[in-house]
């Protein structure tokens, strides 16, 4: 009598034999979730060769990721991004991540208009340039009406902001290593009329072609500006004015300013470091810094201080003051006295 060891396990079928594997019998939404966790759109497309059941599912992913190095030696080609976006069938895209190497500005402009009307989430673009002698171009940014986060690192490429349109859902904007170009002013696009919900604004290692940047916002909570200068034929950003009923924190680093104007009734924290203030050669009586922040609780001021040129309004709630490091004696004595005046 033949003995039985119990029910036999079903044989795992190799998808390479043309039959379906275990995963392929799962519902589409689970398969899409598995593909989304691969974090690489190119890998998703290649995985689809495992089974006819997987084929085309990557086109339904809400997240598209083109990481650096997916296509050696220079990363994925722009035409492949265009092909992927035009083939994508999901009604909306929640997150688009694109990492590029030595990408020309015009190649980025090929696919930005395709994604703009379909993105209901975050856009992240990172470009790495090794050849500093290579001519830089200008990326024309379309209006992303439904994006809530935009992060751009163009590694010194130019960026032309859209002259019209409202970023109606944008709450977070970070721009690194860009050269502002075009007729649209930075202050105009980040102010409330065009970014009514913007809460966090960060700009670093960039050039701005405007002599005056004025930010009017009723939604901003945090502003960070670090190493931002005028275009390379000027000394630096001349006037920075921030007028906001909502902003709570402002961090300014490594700027060259002729004037800093801040009117922020709700501001709690103001940090300034490494900023050089250029006196007005025509009108020496004009204040270099004028800050009105009656609710301020934390002030970090590392620049020189003189009551005739640096004016702080009443700060009845101030709890923490940092006036920078200084030498009591020696060649920096005058600079030290400036800090002592603030204390």
C-alpha positions in Angstrom: 0.0 0.0 0.0 1.4 3.3 -1.0 2.0 5.8 1.8 1.1 9.4 1.5 3.1 12.2 3.3 0.1 14.5 3.2 -1.0 17.0 0.6 1.7 18.0 -1.8 2.7 21.6 -2.2 1.8 23.1 -5.5 4.8 23.4 -7.7 6.2 26.9 -8.1 6.2 27.7 -11.8 9.0 29.6 -13.3 7.7 32.6 -15.1 10.5 32.2 -17.6 8.7 29.0 -18.9 5.8 31.2 -20.0 3.4 30.3 -17.2 2.2 32.5 -14.4 4.1 32.8 -11.1 2.5 33.0 -7.7 2.6 36.8 -7.6 0.9 37.2 -10.9 -2.4 35.9 -9.5 -2.6 38.8 -7.0 -5.0 41.7 -7.7 -3.8 44.6 -9.7 -3.8 47.0 -6.8 -1.4 44.7 -4.8 0.9 44.3 -7.8 1.0 48.0 -8.3 1.9 48.5 -4.7 4.8 46.0 -5.1 6.0 47.8 -8.1 5.8 51.1 -6.3 8.1 49.8 -3.6 10.8 49.1 -6.2 11.4 52.9 -6.3 12.7 52.7 -9.9 10.4 53.2 -12.9 13.0 51.6 -15.3 13.1 48.6 -13.0 9.3 48.4 -13.0 9.3 48.3 -16.8 11.9 45.5 -16.9 10.0 43.5 -14.2 7.0 43.4 -16.6 8.8 40.9 -18.8 8.4 38.3 -16.0 4.8 37.7 -17.0 2.1 39.1 -19.3 0.2 39.7 -16.1 2.7 42.4 -15.0 3.0 43.9 -18.4 1.8 47.5 -18.5 1.1 47.7 -14.7 4.0 50.2 -14.3 1.9 52.6 -16.4 -0.6 52.8 -13.5 1.9 53.7 -10.8 1.2 56.9 -8.9 4.9 57.4 -8.2 7.5 57.6 -11.0 11.2 57.5 -10.1 14.1 57.9 -12.5 17.2 57.6 -10.2 20.7 58.5 -11.1 22.7 55.8 -12.8 19.7 53.7 -14.1 21.1 54.0 -17.6 24.9 54.2 -17.6 27.1 56.1 -18.1 25.1 59.4 -17.9 21.8 58.3 -16.4 18.5 58.0 -18.1 18.1 59.9 -21.4 15.4 62.6 -21.6 13.7 60.8 -24.5 13.1 57.8 -22.3 11.4 60.0 -19.7 9.2 61.5 -22.4 8.3 58.0 -23.6 7.5 56.9 -20.0 5.3 59.9 -19.3 3.4 59.7 -22.5 2.8 56.0 -22.0 1.7 56.5 -18.4 -2.0 55.8 -17.9 -2.7 56.7 -14.3 -5.1 59.7 -14.1 -2.8 61.5 -11.7 0.9 61.3 -10.6 1.5 61.7 -6.9 5.3 62.0 -7.0 7.8 62.4 -9.8 11.5 62.0 -9.0 14.1 62.6 -11.7 17.8 62.5 -11.1 20.0 63.5 -14.0 23.6 63.8 -14.9 24.9 66.4 -17.3 21.4 67.1 -18.5 21.0 70.0 -20.9 18.3 72.5 -20.0 16.4 72.0 -23.2 16.2 68.2 -22.5 14.4 68.9 -19.2 12.0 71.3 -21.0 11.0 68.3 -23.2 9.0 66.6 -20.5 8.0 69.3 -17.9 4.9 70.4 -19.9 3.8 66.7 -20.1 3.8 66.3 -16.3 2.5 69.7 -15.2 -1.2 69.1 -15.7 -1.2 65.6 -14.2 1.0 66.1 -11.1 -1.1 66.1 -7.9 1.8 65.8 -5.4 5.5 66.3 -5.4 8.1 67.1 -8.1 11.7 66.5 -7.4 14.5 67.2 -10.0 18.2 66.8 -9.3 20.8 67.5 -12.0 24.5 66.8 -11.5 27.0 68.6 -13.7 30.7 67.6 -13.8 31.7 69.7 -16.8 31.7 73.2 -15.5 32.9 74.6 -18.9 29.8 73.3 -20.6 27.4 76.0 -21.6 24.4 76.3 -19.3 20.9 76.8 -20.5 17.5 77.9 -19.2 14.7 75.6 -18.0 11.3 77.1 -18.5 9.1 76.0 -15.6 5.4 75.6 -16.4 2.8 76.4 -13.8 2.1 73.3 -11.6 -1.4 74.1 -10.5 -2.0 71.0 -8.5 1.5 70.2 -7.1 1.9 70.6 -3.3 5.8 70.3 -3.2 8.5 71.3 -5.7 12.2 70.6 -5.1 14.6 71.8 -7.8 18.4 71.4 -7.8 19.6 72.4 -11.3 23.3 72.7 -10.6 23.6 76.2 -12.0 21.2 75.9 -14.9 18.9 78.9 -15.5 15.3 78.8 -14.4 12.6 80.9 -16.0 9.5 81.1 -13.8 6.1 81.0 -15.4 4.8 84.5 -16.2 1.2 83.5 -15.4 -0.8 80.9 -13.6 -1.4 80.1 -9.9 0.3 77.3 -7.9 -3.0 76.7 -6.1 -1.9 73.8 -3.9 1.8 74.5 -3.4 2.8 74.4 0.2 6.6 73.7 -0.1 9.1 75.2 -2.5 12.9 74.4 -2.4 15.3 75.7 -5.1 19.0 75.0 -5.0 21.8 76.0 -7.4 19.7 77.9 -10.0 20.0 81.1 -12.0 16.8 83.1 -12.1 16.0 84.3 -15.6 13.1 85.6 -17.5 10.7 88.4 -17.0 8.9 87.0 -13.9 10.3 88.2 -10.6 11.0 85.8 -7.7 9.0 87.9 -5.3 5.9 87.9 -7.5 5.7 84.1 -7.9 6.2 83.2 -4.2 3.8 85.8 -2.9 0.1 85.1 -2.0 -1.6 86.0 -5.3 0.3 83.1 -7.1 1.1 80.8 -4.2 -1.8 81.2 -1.8 -1.0 78.2 0.3 2.8 78.3 0.3 4.1 77.6 3.8 7.8 76.8 3.4 10.2 78.6 1.0 13.9 77.7 0.8 16.4 79.2 -1.7 20.1 78.3 -1.6 23.3 78.8 -3.7 21.4 80.7 -6.4 21.5 83.9 -8.5 18.6 86.3 -8.7 18.5 88.9 -11.5 16.2 91.2 -9.5 17.6 94.3 -7.7 14.6 94.1 -5.4 12.9 91.0 -4.0 9.6 91.7 -2.2 7.7 88.9 -0.7 4.1 89.5 0.4 2.5 86.4 1.9 -0.4 85.5 4.1 0.5 81.8 4.3 4.2 81.5 4.7 5.4 80.0 8.0 9.1 79.5 7.3 11.6 81.2 5.0 15.2 80.2 4.5 17.6 82.1 2.1 21.3 81.1 1.9 24.0 82.4 -0.4 21.7 84.1 -2.8 23.2 86.8 -5.0 22.3 88.9 -8.0 23.5 87.7 -11.4 27.3 87.5 -11.6 27.6 91.0 -13.0 26.4 92.6 -9.8 27.5 92.7 -6.1 24.5 91.0 -4.7 20.8 91.2 -3.8 20.2 94.9 -3.2 16.9 94.9 -1.3 15.1 92.1 0.4 11.7 92.9 1.8 9.5 90.4 3.6 5.9 91.4 4.6 4.0 88.5 6.1 1.2 88.3 8.7 1.9 84.5 9.1 5.6 83.8 8.9 7.0 82.4 12.1 10.7 81.7 11.2 13.2 83.4 9.0 16.8 82.2 8.4 19.1 84.4 6.3 22.7 83.3 5.6 25.6 84.6 3.4 23.7 87.4 1.6 24.9 90.7 0.2 22.2 93.3 0.9 21.8 97.0 0.6 18.6 96.9 2.6 16.7 94.3 4.7 13.1 95.1 5.5 10.9 92.8 7.6 7.4 93.4 8.7 6.2 90.2 10.4 3.7 90.6 13.3 3.8 86.8 14.1 7.5 86.2 13.7 9.0 84.2 16.5 12.5 83.3 15.3 14.9 85.4 13.2 18.4 84.1 12.4 21.0 86.1 10.4 24.5 84.9 9.7 27.3 85.9 7.4 25.3 88.7 5.7 27.2 91.7 4.4 25.3 95.0 4.4 26.3 97.6 1.8 25.6 101.2 2.8 23.8 103.4 0.3 26.4 105.7 -1.1 23.8 108.3 -2.0 21.7 108.4 1.2 23.8 107.4 4.2 20.9 108.2 6.5 18.8 105.5 5.0 18.5 102.5 7.4 20.2 99.4 6.2 18.0 97.1 8.3 14.5 97.8 9.5 12.7 95.0 11.3 9.2 95.0 12.9 8.5 91.8 14.7 6.8 92.5 18.0 6.3 88.8 18.9 9.9 87.9 18.3 11.2 85.4 20.9 14.6 84.3 19.4 17.0 86.7 17.7 20.4 85.6 16.3 22.2 88.5 14.8 25.8 88.0 13.6 26.2 91.1 11.5 27.5 94.4 12.8 25.0 96.5 14.7 24.6 100.3 14.8 21.4 102.0 16.0 21.6 104.5 13.2 21.5 101.9 10.4 20.0 98.8 12.1 16.6 99.4 13.6 14.7 96.8 15.5 11.2 97.6 16.7 9.9 96.7 20.1 10.6 93.1 21.1 8.9 92.7 24.4 8.7 88.9 24.2 12.4 88.3 23.4 13.8 85.4 25.4 16.9 84.4 23.5 19.5 86.7 22.0 22.7 85.6 20.2 25.0 88.4 19.0 27.7 86.2 17.5 31.3 85.6 18.7 33.7 88.5 19.1 37.0 89.4 20.6 37.0 91.8 23.5 40.5 93.0 22.6 42.5 93.1 19.4 42.0 94.1 15.8 38.3 93.1 16.0 37.6 95.5 18.8 35.4 97.9 16.8 33.4 94.9 15.5 33.0 93.6 19.1 31.7 97.0 20.2 29.0 96.7 17.6 27.8 93.4 19.1 28.1 94.9 22.6 25.7 97.7 21.6 23.1 95.1 20.6 23.5 93.4 24.0 
